[in-house]
């Protein structure tokens, strides 16, 4: 399975380094020297990471065959794509890759269907499941221990215990506003 792990930003200095916008929780594994990454656009790659370092809080990479600012600038906005085994799990317990959570069915503890996870939104304070309901509307569910009680990859479901108001039908909310 291919996953985008970074986007190349501006050239940094004159020796071919680029800034990267990291899009993986494991940059030390996915963006390590020696890693060979596919690219989008495909004609730019594959690229092999020669060196990496952190400078002023930003990851800087240099790729084999790119030794000057002009070459580095030509890579700007290229997506870096890693080949990942779909069965691979993160090291930490109760940690998941986004691709493992997308398309899981979301149900409440009593088995009531809520919908299907279509996207994971990574926010500074917490991650959110974007869940498409059977009627086509969406609901956002915070991916926190107090709400997401269980992730069952074998059964392809996420069991939630939502607080009141989190998944109530929008129609019920709208009708109660109309009555006031």
N, CA and C of each residue as an Amber inpcrd file, in Angstrom:
protein
   540
   0.8440000  -1.1660000   0.0000000   0.0000000   0.0000000   0.0000000
   0.8940000   1.2340000   0.0000000   0.5130000   2.2220000  -0.7780000
   1.2910000   3.4520000  -0.8500000   0.6280000   4.5560000  -0.0330000
   1.4460000   5.2340000   0.7800000   0.9500000   6.3310000   1.6060000
   1.8540000   7.5490000   1.4520000   1.2280000   8.7190000   1.3730000
   1.9890000   9.9670000   1.3180000   2.5840000  10.2070000   2.7060000
   3.9130000  10.3810000   2.7600000   4.5900000  10.5890000   4.0420000
   5.1350000  12.0010000   4.2030000   5.2230000  12.7670000   3.0960000
   5.7240000  14.1440000   3.1910000   5.4620000  14.8820000   1.8790000
   5.5260000  16.2090000   1.9770000   5.4720000  17.0790000   0.7890000
   6.7100000  17.9480000   0.8370000   7.4060000  18.0300000  -0.2900000
   8.6250000  18.8370000  -0.3560000   8.2450000  20.3100000  -0.4480000
   8.9270000  21.1110000   0.3730000   8.7000000  22.5560000   0.3840000
   9.8330000  23.2900000  -0.3280000  10.2350000  24.4110000   0.2500000
  11.2450000  25.2790000  -0.3630000  12.6400000  24.6740000  -0.2670000
  13.4830000  25.1420000  -1.1790000  14.9040000  24.8250000  -1.0930000
  15.4720000  25.5440000   0.1200000  16.4790000  24.9300000   0.7490000
  17.1210000  25.5280000   1.9200000  18.6250000  25.5700000   1.6570000
  19.1680000  26.7510000   1.5400000  20.5970000  26.8990000   1.2890000
  20.9500000  26.6110000  -0.1630000  22.2410000  26.3640000  -0.3960000
  22.7100000  26.1950000  -1.7740000  23.2080000  24.7790000  -2.0740000
  23.0820000  23.8590000  -1.1130000  23.6540000  22.5220000  -1.2900000
  22.6120000  21.4450000  -1.5970000  21.4040000  21.8450000  -1.9600000
  20.4000000  20.8710000  -2.3810000  19.4330000  20.4040000  -1.3180000
  19.4650000  20.9900000  -0.1240000  18.5130000  20.5940000   0.9130000
  17.1450000  21.2230000   0.6450000  16.1070000  20.5230000   1.1020000
  14.7290000  21.0320000   0.9950000  14.0470000  20.9040000   2.3500000
  13.0930000  21.7910000   2.5970000  12.2280000  21.6310000   3.7600000
  11.1470000  20.6320000   3.3720000  10.6080000  19.9210000   4.3560000
   9.5190000  19.0060000   4.0710000   8.4040000  19.1880000   5.0880000
   7.1910000  19.0620000   4.5950000   6.0030000  19.0370000   5.4540000
   5.7440000  17.5650000   5.7440000   6.0130000  17.1510000   6.9670000
   5.9000000  15.7470000   7.3510000   4.4240000  15.3590000   7.4540000
   4.0830000  14.2080000   6.8700000   2.7110000  13.7020000   6.9120000
   2.6690000  12.2690000   7.4270000   3.5710000  11.9580000   8.3290000
   3.6180000  10.6400000   8.9450000   3.9220000  10.7960000  10.4200000
   3.4350000   9.8730000  11.2280000   3.7450000   9.8800000  12.6550000
   5.1160000   9.2760000  12.9300000   5.7280000   8.6830000  11.9040000
   7.0060000   8.0080000  12.0840000   8.0660000   8.5220000  11.1040000
   8.3900000   9.8160000  11.1790000   9.3710000  10.3520000  10.2290000
  10.7430000   9.6970000  10.3620000  11.1170000   9.3000000  11.5860000
  12.4210000   8.6680000  11.7840000  12.5280000   7.3320000  11.0610000
  11.4020000   6.7090000  10.7750000  11.3700000   5.4410000  10.0440000
  11.1600000   5.6740000   8.5490000  10.1790000   6.4840000   8.1950000
   9.7880000   6.6740000   6.7900000  10.7110000   7.6260000   6.0180000
  11.3520000   8.5680000   6.7320000  12.1700000   9.5940000   6.0700000
  13.6330000   9.5150000   6.4930000  14.1030000   8.3190000   6.7420000
  15.4830000   8.1070000   7.1780000  16.4300000   8.0370000   5.9800000
  17.6970000   8.3880000   6.1850000  18.6710000   8.2380000   5.0980000
  18.6540000   6.8180000   4.5410000  18.6710000   6.7400000   3.2210000
  18.6150000   5.4490000   2.5370000  17.2190000   5.0700000   2.0710000
  16.1910000   5.7100000   2.6210000  14.8140000   5.4010000   2.2120000
  14.6140000   5.8000000   0.7540000  13.9930000   4.9140000  -0.0030000
  13.6770000   5.1790000  -1.3990000  12.1670000   5.4080000  -1.4730000
  11.7750000   6.5860000  -1.9730000  10.3770000   6.9830000  -1.9770000
   9.8910000   7.2500000  -3.3910000   8.6850000   6.7800000  -3.6730000
   8.0320000   7.1280000  -4.9290000   7.5860000   8.5800000  -4.8230000
   7.2100000   9.1780000  -5.9460000   6.8260000  10.5900000  -5.9290000
   5.5520000  10.8270000  -6.7260000   4.9190000  11.9250000  -6.4280000
   3.8060000  12.4320000  -7.2190000   4.1250000  13.8960000  -7.4770000
   4.4880000  14.2710000  -8.7080000   4.3790000  13.4980000  -9.9400000
   5.4420000  12.3970000 -10.0200000   5.0610000  11.2800000 -10.6260000
   5.9170000  10.1020000 -10.7140000   7.2110000  10.3770000 -11.4790000
   7.1800000  11.3230000 -12.4220000   8.3650000  11.6190000 -13.2340000
   9.5040000  12.2140000 -12.4230000   9.2190000  12.7280000 -11.2300000
  10.2370000  13.3230000 -10.3700000  11.0800000  12.2630000  -9.6660000
  10.5300000  11.0840000  -9.4750000  11.2080000  10.0840000  -8.6540000
  11.5430000   8.8320000  -9.4070000  11.8800000   7.7990000  -8.6570000
  11.9340000   7.7540000  -7.1940000  13.1110000   8.5610000  -6.6450000
  12.9640000   8.9660000  -5.3900000  14.0100000   9.7400000  -4.7190000
  14.5600000   8.9350000  -3.5460000  15.8780000   8.9610000  -3.3910000
  16.5350000   8.2930000  -2.2680000  17.0590000   9.3640000  -1.3210000
  16.6900000   9.2540000  -0.0540000  17.1320000  10.2350000   0.9400000
  18.6080000  10.0030000   1.2540000  19.3980000  11.0560000   1.0750000
  20.8360000  10.9850000   1.3640000  21.1090000  11.4020000   2.8000000
  20.5340000  12.5400000   3.2140000  20.7090000  13.0220000   4.5880000
  19.4240000  13.6760000   5.0730000  19.3080000  13.7560000   6.3800000
  18.1860000  14.4480000   6.9990000  18.6390000  15.0660000   8.3010000
  18.0760000  16.2280000   8.6000000  18.3970000  16.8920000   9.8620000
  17.2760000  17.8560000  10.2030000  17.1900000  18.1990000  11.4780000
  16.2110000  19.1770000  11.9320000  16.9280000  20.4970000  12.1230000
  16.3540000  21.5580000  11.5620000  16.9200000  22.9050000  11.6830000
  15.7800000  23.8590000  12.0200000  15.8720000  24.5330000  13.1490000
  14.8410000  25.4790000  13.6110000  13.4500000  24.8490000  13.5920000
  13.3660000  23.6000000  14.0190000  12.0730000  22.9320000  14.1320000
  11.5290000  22.3520000  12.8360000  12.2660000  22.4600000  11.7420000
  11.8180000  21.9200000  10.4470000  12.7520000  20.8130000  10.0000000
  12.1730000  19.7920000   9.3830000  12.9780000  18.7120000   8.8420000
  13.5240000  19.1280000   7.4880000  14.8280000  18.9690000   7.3280000
  15.4930000  19.2440000   6.0540000  16.0170000  17.9250000   5.5080000
  15.7710000  17.6730000   4.2230000  16.2710000  16.4640000   3.5650000
  17.1110000  16.8470000   2.3610000  18.0570000  15.9760000   2.0470000
  18.8030000  16.0920000   0.7960000  18.7000000  14.7240000   0.1200000
  18.4700000  14.7460000  -1.1910000  18.2860000  13.5210000  -1.9560000
  19.5060000  13.2430000  -2.8130000  19.7800000  11.9700000  -3.0370000
  20.8830000  11.5740000  -3.9070000  20.6580000  12.1900000  -5.2820000
  21.7280000  12.7600000  -5.8430000  21.6610000  13.3460000  -7.1750000
  21.1840000  14.7910000  -7.2060000  20.8010000  15.3380000  -6.0450000
  20.3750000  16.7420000  -5.9710000  21.4070000  17.4640000  -5.1120000
  22.2550000  18.2770000  -5.7710000  23.3740000  18.8650000  -5.0340000
  23.4030000  20.3920000  -5.0360000  22.3480000  21.0150000  -5.6220000
  22.3480000  22.4790000  -5.6280000  20.9300000  23.0110000  -5.4390000
  20.8430000  24.3110000  -5.2330000  19.5610000  24.9560000  -4.9670000
  18.5930000  24.8020000  -6.1430000  19.0930000  24.8780000  -7.3710000
  18.2360000  24.7580000  -8.5460000  17.5610000  23.3870000  -8.5800000
  18.3300000  22.3440000  -8.3430000  17.7670000  20.9920000  -8.3140000
  16.7630000  20.8240000  -7.1870000  17.0690000  21.4090000  -6.0290000
  16.1700000  21.3230000  -4.8820000  14.8680000  22.0730000  -5.1540000
  14.9800000  23.2540000  -5.7550000  13.7830000  24.0560000  -6.0490000
  12.8850000  23.3490000  -7.0560000  13.4620000  22.5580000  -7.9580000
  12.6740000  21.8140000  -8.9540000  11.8000000  20.7370000  -8.3050000
  12.1170000  20.3430000  -7.0800000  11.3490000  19.3130000  -6.3690000
  10.1650000  19.8780000  -5.5820000  10.0770000  21.1880000  -5.4970000
   9.0550000  21.8420000  -4.6680000   7.6530000  21.3150000  -4.9860000
   6.8760000  21.0680000  -3.9280000   5.4960000  20.5650000  -3.9740000
   5.3680000  19.1150000  -4.4180000   6.4750000  18.4000000  -4.5280000
   6.4250000  16.9750000  -4.8390000   5.9920000  16.2110000  -3.5910000
   5.0820000  15.2590000  -3.7590000   4.6690000  14.3920000  -2.6560000
   5.6080000  13.2030000  -2.5940000   6.0100000  12.8190000  -1.3850000
   6.8580000  11.6560000  -1.1700000   5.9730000  10.5080000  -0.6890000
   6.1000000   9.3610000  -1.3450000   5.1960000   8.2380000  -1.1030000
   5.9890000   7.0060000  -0.6980000   5.6290000   6.4160000   0.4390000
   6.2930000   5.2090000   0.9350000   5.4090000   3.9980000   0.6780000
   6.0560000   2.8920000   0.3990000   5.3640000   1.6130000   0.2620000
   5.2890000   0.9930000   1.6550000   4.0610000   0.7100000   2.1130000
   3.8590000   0.2160000   3.4710000   3.0420000  -1.0670000   3.4120000
   3.4530000  -2.0500000   4.1850000   2.7110000  -3.3010000   4.2880000
   1.3810000  -3.0150000   4.9860000   0.2440000  -3.3220000   4.3420000
  -1.0540000  -3.0140000   4.9570000  -1.2780000  -3.7120000   6.3020000
  -0.5480000  -4.7860000   6.5590000  -0.7000000  -5.5140000   7.8300000
   0.1840000  -4.9370000   8.9420000   1.0740000  -4.0280000   8.5910000
   1.9920000  -3.4400000   9.5690000   1.2160000  -2.6040000  10.5860000
   1.5950000  -2.7330000  11.8410000   0.9570000  -1.9780000  12.9200000
   1.9740000  -1.0320000  13.5500000   1.5040000   0.1210000  14.0520000
   2.4120000   1.0130000  14.7800000   2.9610000   0.3020000  16.0180000
   4.0680000   0.8120000  16.5340000   4.7160000   0.1820000  17.6860000
   3.8820000   0.2620000  18.9570000   3.2220000   1.3820000  19.1920000
   2.4760000   1.5830000  20.4310000   1.1440000   0.8420000  20.4510000
   0.7850000   0.4060000  21.6510000  -0.5130000  -0.2370000  21.8230000
  -1.6040000   0.8180000  21.6520000  -2.7190000   0.4410000  21.0740000
  -3.8420000   1.3500000  20.8260000  -3.4670000   2.4950000  19.8970000
  -2.5070000   2.2630000  18.9850000  -2.1790000   3.2230000  17.9430000
  -2.5200000   2.5820000  16.6050000  -2.9580000   3.4230000  15.6620000
  -3.3930000   2.9190000  14.3630000  -2.9330000   3.8600000  13.2700000
  -2.7020000   3.2960000  12.0920000  -2.4600000   4.1120000  10.9190000
  -3.8100000   4.5220000  10.3520000  -3.8540000   5.6830000   9.7150000
  -5.1100000   6.1740000   9.1400000  -5.7570000   5.1480000   8.2220000
  -4.9560000   4.4870000   7.3730000  -5.5410000   3.5400000   6.4180000
  -6.2230000   2.3650000   7.1040000  -5.8800000   2.0730000   8.3550000
  -6.5310000   0.9900000   9.0860000  -7.9080000   1.4270000   9.6010000
  -8.0860000   2.7320000   9.7860000  -9.3380000   3.2360000  10.3600000
 -10.3550000   3.6470000   9.2930000  -9.8610000   4.0540000   8.1200000
 -10.7700000   4.4640000   7.0470000 -11.6430000   3.2750000   6.6660000
 -12.9220000   3.5220000   6.4870000 -13.9450000   2.5320000   6.1080000
 -14.4150000   1.6370000   7.2450000 -13.9510000   1.8730000   8.4830000
 -14.5140000   1.1090000   9.5980000 -15.9490000   1.5450000   9.8230000
 -16.8080000   0.5870000  10.1650000 -18.1700000   0.9150000  10.5610000
 -18.1270000   1.4740000  11.9750000 -18.9250000   2.4970000  12.2350000
 -18.9960000   3.0990000  13.5650000 -20.3540000   2.7510000  14.1550000
 -20.3270000   2.1490000  15.3460000 -21.5500000   1.7680000  16.0420000
 -21.4460000   2.2110000  17.4950000 -22.5970000   2.3900000  18.1240000
 -22.6040000   2.6970000  19.5540000 -22.4540000   1.3900000  20.3250000
 -22.2380000   1.4800000  21.6230000 -22.0370000   0.2950000  22.4590000
 -23.2330000  -0.6560000  22.4060000 -24.4390000  -0.1060000  22.1590000
 -25.6210000  -0.9770000  22.0780000 -25.8590000  -1.5120000  20.6560000
 -24.9180000  -1.2250000  19.7290000 -25.0000000  -1.7670000  18.3730000
 -25.6860000  -0.8730000  17.3570000 -26.1190000   0.3220000  17.7640000
 -26.7790000   1.2330000  16.8390000 -25.7830000   1.7430000  15.8040000
 -26.1530000   1.6340000  14.5260000 -25.2810000   2.0830000  13.4510000
 -25.1940000   3.6060000  13.4330000 -23.9810000   4.1270000  13.3630000
 -23.7570000   5.5610000  13.2660000 -23.3440000   5.9200000  11.8420000
 -22.4620000   5.1300000  11.2470000 -22.0000000   5.3940000   9.8940000
 -20.6780000   4.7180000   9.6150000 -19.8890000   5.3290000   8.7040000
 -18.6150000   4.7670000   8.2600000 -17.5590000   5.8630000   8.2630000
 -16.3640000   5.5520000   8.7600000 -15.2730000   6.5330000   8.8000000
 -14.7830000   6.7630000   7.3700000 -14.8270000   8.0190000   6.9300000
 -14.3730000   8.3550000   5.5800000 -13.0630000   9.1240000   5.5850000
 -12.7070000   9.6950000   6.7470000 -11.5020000  10.5170000   6.8180000
 -11.0820000  10.6570000   8.2700000  -9.7780000  10.8660000   8.4710000
  -9.2550000  11.1890000   9.7950000  -8.7010000  12.6080000   9.6990000
  -9.1730000  13.4890000  10.5640000  -8.6930000  14.8680000  10.5770000
  -7.7540000  15.0200000  11.7720000  -6.5030000  15.4020000  11.4940000
  -5.5020000  15.5450000  12.5410000  -5.4300000  17.0090000  12.9600000
  -5.9610000  17.2870000  14.1360000  -5.9670000  18.6390000  14.6800000
  -4.9280000  18.7480000  15.7930000  -4.5460000  19.9550000  16.1620000
  -3.5390000  20.0980000  17.2170000  -3.9440000  19.4680000  18.5530000
  -5.2100000  19.5540000  18.9070000  -5.6180000  19.0560000  20.2180000
  -5.9790000  17.5760000  20.2150000  -6.5170000  17.0710000  19.1090000
  -6.9260000  15.6680000  19.0180000  -7.2500000  15.3380000  17.5720000
  -7.3630000  14.0500000  17.3050000  -7.7790000  13.6100000  15.9780000
  -9.2910000  13.4530000  15.9660000  -9.8750000  13.6170000  14.7880000
 -11.3200000  13.4560000  14.6190000 -11.6000000  12.4110000  13.5570000
 -12.5950000  11.5670000  13.8200000 -13.1340000  10.6990000  12.7770000
 -14.1790000  11.5140000  12.0350000 -14.0900000  11.5670000  10.7180000
 -15.1590000  12.1370000   9.9120000 -15.9930000  10.9310000   9.4850000
 -17.2340000  10.8980000   9.9530000 -18.0910000   9.7290000   9.7570000
 -19.2570000  10.1090000   8.8530000 -19.4240000   9.3320000   7.7860000
 -20.5680000   9.5350000   6.8970000 -21.7120000   8.6730000   7.3990000
 -22.8410000   9.3280000   7.6600000 -24.0250000   8.6250000   8.1410000
 -24.7360000   7.9430000   6.9800000 -25.6230000   7.0230000   7.2610000
 -26.3740000   6.3580000   6.1880000 -27.1670000   7.3300000   5.3090000
 -27.5860000   8.4870000   5.8680000 -28.3610000   9.4570000   5.0760000
 -27.4680000  10.3890000   4.2510000 -26.1320000  10.1840000   4.3350000
 -25.2050000  11.0020000   3.5570000 -24.6380000  12.1930000   4.3130000
 -25.2010000  12.5370000   5.4620000 -24.6600000  13.6470000   6.2570000
 -23.3980000  13.1650000   6.9770000 -22.6510000  14.1070000   7.5440000
 -21.4210000  13.7640000   8.2470000 -21.4990000  14.1840000   9.7090000
 -20.7790000  13.4540000  10.5230000 -20.6250000  13.8040000  11.9360000
 -19.1450000  13.6460000  12.2710000 -18.6410000  14.5340000  13.1230000
 -17.2490000  14.4590000  13.5580000 -17.2060000  13.8760000  14.9630000
 -16.3790000  12.8510000  15.1230000 -16.2780000  12.1740000  16.4110000
 -14.8380000  12.2710000  16.9000000 -14.6190000  12.9120000  18.0560000
 -13.2560000  12.9980000  18.5900000 -12.6910000  11.6030000  18.8660000
 -11.4710000  11.3600000  18.4110000 -10.8140000  10.0800000  18.6250000
 -10.0920000  10.1490000  19.9630000 -10.8900000  10.0580000  21.0290000
 -10.3700000  10.0920000  22.3960000 -10.9180000   8.8840000  23.1490000
 -10.1750000   8.4490000  24.1360000 -10.5060000   7.2450000  24.8930000
 -11.8960000   7.3030000  25.5240000 -12.3230000   8.4920000  25.9460000
 -13.6210000   8.6220000  26.6080000 -14.7920000   8.3760000  25.6580000
 -14.5720000   8.5320000  24.3570000 -15.6520000   8.3780000  23.3710000
 -15.4700000   7.1180000  22.5280000 -14.2600000   6.8650000  22.0620000
 -14.0140000   5.6790000  21.2380000 -13.6080000   4.5530000  22.1810000
 -14.5700000   3.6790000  22.4680000 -14.3640000   2.6160000  23.4500000
 -13.5380000   1.4660000  22.9030000 -13.6600000   1.1890000  21.5950000
 -12.9830000   0.0250000  21.0390000 -12.7670000   0.1910000  19.5390000
 -11.6050000  -0.2320000  19.0790000 -11.3300000  -0.3600000  17.6500000
 -11.1050000  -1.8450000  17.4070000 -11.9430000  -2.4480000  16.5710000
 -11.8350000  -3.8720000  16.2680000 -11.5320000  -4.0160000  14.7830000
 -10.2340000  -4.1840000  14.4690000  -9.8280000  -4.2730000  13.0720000
 -10.3200000  -5.5650000  12.4160000 -10.4130000  -6.6440000  13.1880000
 -10.9070000  -7.9070000  12.6230000 -12.3670000  -7.7920000  12.2130000
 -13.1670000  -7.1540000  13.0420000 -14.5990000  -6.9720000  12.7610000
 -14.8650000  -5.7320000  11.9200000 -13.8000000  -4.9400000  11.6770000
 -13.8970000  -3.7060000  10.8930000 -14.9220000  -2.7390000  11.4770000
 -14.7930000  -2.4840000  12.7930000 -15.7210000  -1.5440000  13.4220000
 -15.0520000  -0.7600000  14.5340000 -15.6200000   0.4180000  14.7850000
 -15.2330000   1.2650000  15.9080000 -16.4730000   1.4020000  16.7810000
 -16.3360000   1.0720000  18.0530000 -17.4460000   1.1690000  18.9960000
 -17.2750000   2.4580000  19.7840000 -18.3310000   3.2770000  19.8190000
 -18.2520000   4.5600000  20.5200000 -19.2900000   4.6470000  21.6310000
 -18.9790000   5.4620000  22.6220000 -19.9150000   5.8020000  23.6990000
 -20.0260000   7.3200000  23.7070000 -20.8490000   7.8660000  22.7880000
 -20.9000000   9.3240000  22.6200000 -21.6530000  10.0250000  23.7490000
 -21.1850000  11.2130000  24.1200000 -21.9360000  12.0040000  25.0920000
 -23.2110000  12.5290000  24.4300000 -24.2000000  12.9190000  25.2170000
 -25.4390000  13.4510000  24.6340000 -25.1490000  14.6210000  23.7000000
 -25.8170000  14.6030000  22.5510000 -25.6870000  15.6940000  21.5980000
 -24.6470000  15.4790000  20.5210000 -23.7280000  14.5250000  20.7060000
 -22.6580000  14.3420000  19.7200000 -23.1710000  13.7730000  18.4010000
 -24.0400000  12.7750000  18.4760000 -24.5000000  12.1460000  17.2360000
 -26.0110000  12.2470000  17.0500000 -26.6700000  13.0950000  17.8490000
 -28.1120000  13.2660000  17.6800000 -28.4120000  13.7030000  16.2600000
 -29.5310000  13.2420000  15.7260000 -29.9080000  13.6030000  14.3590000
 -30.0390000  15.1090000  14.2250000 -29.5110000  15.6190000  13.1100000
 -29.6000000  17.0530000  12.8360000 -31.0540000  17.4830000  12.7070000
 -31.8800000  16.5980000  12.2040000 -33.2960000  16.9320000  12.0330000
 -33.9510000  17.1690000  13.3930000 -33.5850000  16.3370000  14.3940000
 -34.1500000  16.5200000  15.7330000 -33.7100000  17.8640000  16.3010000
 -32.4770000  18.2160000  16.0930000 -31.9640000  19.4920000  16.6060000
 -32.6590000  20.6560000  15.9130000 -32.7950000  20.5560000  14.5860000
 -33.4540000  21.6260000  13.8370000 -34.9190000  21.7700000  14.2500000
 -35.6150000  20.6380000  14.4510000 -37.0310000  20.7380000  14.8170000
 -37.1970000  21.3100000  16.2140000 -36.2700000  21.0030000  17.1360000
 -36.3870000  21.5680000  18.4760000 -36.1190000  23.0780000  18.4490000
 -35.2910000  23.5560000  17.5320000 -35.0650000  25.0010000  17.3980000
 -36.3030000  25.6710000  16.8320000 -36.9720000  25.0130000  15.8860000
 -38.1730000  25.5840000  15.2650000 -39.2950000  25.7240000  16.2880000
 -39.3510000  24.7920000  17.2630000 -40.4070000  24.8260000  18.2670000
 -40.2120000  25.9610000  19.2520000 -38.9740000  26.4420000  19.4390000
 -38.7330000  27.4820000  20.4300000 -39.1340000  28.8270000  19.9540000
